Amino acid sequence: MSPLVTLVSGPCAQLFTCLLRLGSQQASPLQASCAAKNHYEVLVLGGDSSGITMAARMKRKEGAENVAVVEPSERHFYQPVWMLVGAVAKQLSSSGRPTVSVIPSARVVKLTPDKDYIHTGDGKEISYKYLLIALGIHLDYEKIKGQPEGFVHPKIGSNYSVKTVEKTWKALQDFKEGNAVFTFPNAPVKRAGAPQKIMYLSEAYFRKVGKRSKANIIFNTSLGGIFGVKKYADALQIIQERNITVNYKQNLIEVRAVFENLDKPGETHVISYEMLHVTPPMSPTDVLKTSPVADAGWVDHKRYPNAFGIGDCTNLPTSKTAAAAAAQSGILDRTISLIRKNQTPKENYDGYTSCPLVTGYNRVILAEFDYNAQPLETFPFDQSKERLSMYLMKADLIPFLYWNMMLRGYWGGPAFLRKLFHLGMS
């Protein structure tokens, strides 16, 4: 089997394939020459979902020897499943696979786009013809006073980190009575529906084990509404039905559950809790914050004609989800192909993203929408209804598509299915 791409990782480059092999469970790197190249036709910064997806697409066009990925992590995780892990609907082991077994790993420390090269942490300079930036987003737990050290407390968990997701489940198990508090920060976040999803699953768990009457479930969000798309916000009236308290414009600033009222800056209040789920503030990665390719820290693909951003690290005004990255990947693939032919790209990304709102252990509201916060639904039925079929798709089908199609560069979102399912419909 031919390798996917070169993984730039310390003094010895390695080739890896099995992460993206259909049905594979473990990576099996192929050793390459220790004389790593210092120039590539396509250089991908970041091995998250969008980075690996674009590397797979570029490899088919450029050849594996001409594409490299700079990525420091040794394991790759399908992070959307952590929400189910936090409520023990899935095992943590199902969410990750080896990226490549090599130490030390490489990371990019500086971009020099005016000269078309980057600097890595081990002192290398790697030049490129085209640069694809998929550096993701940084979790800023430390911006909450008392974090991340506060996670030693048994009542606190977070589904946003592999180190803390199982603590969410432990806090649920240990819950006796009192307030179960869930937060949404005053900052950009990836998987923006996840803070609600674990809240709904926690409520379902409390009902299942007979603790619901002893639990006061509170959702403190910095936002002014429960969801940005009216159709799905209306459907989330289940919050009232399930007796969940929602407080808007509330931002967690200290781990002892100190919240600032964003409508009255400086005004704070404290909530006692038996369980606290923390969604951290997030920001661009450090290397992008001062990079010439960025606008306020987020990648602006208009800055350099041969540098492109994809996924969570961009300044695109869309939700930061794997579904958005998948939709972007197909368009970016075709855009680069046209640019290489000196043709003008004509296709624009419409902002498509998806947020499967898990409202219980067997129900999902499948929210799909565009830049204008208008529904852009795939299936020919009302997706604002809670459905078992959509839960099964979220829990089982989407992870399969992720590992076996998206990361191999064969999944660019469900646009073609939408057209098929809506044939003949106005």
Beta strands, then each sheet from edge to edge (+ up, - down):
strand 1: 5-8
strand 2: 14-16
strand 3: 30-31
strand 4: 39-45
strand 5: 67-70
strand 6: 75-77
strand 7: 96-98
strand 8: 108-112
strand 9: 117-120
strand 10: 125-133
strand 11: 138-139
strand 12: 156-157
strand 13: 178-184
strand 14: 215-221
strand 15: 245-247
strand 16: 250-254
strand 17: 258-261
strand 18: 268-270
strand 19: 275-277
strand 20: 282-283
strand 21: 294-295
strand 22: 298-299
strand 23: 307-309
strand 24: 353-360
strand 25: 363-369
sheet 1: 3+ 2- 1+ 5+ 4+ 10+ 9- 8+
sheet 2: 3+ 2- 1+ 5+ 4+ 10+ 23+
sheet 3: 6+ 7-
sheet 4: 11+ 20-
sheet 5: 12+ 19+ 13+ 14+ 15+
sheet 6: 16+ 17- 18+
sheet 7: 21+ 22-
sheet 8: 24+ 25-
end
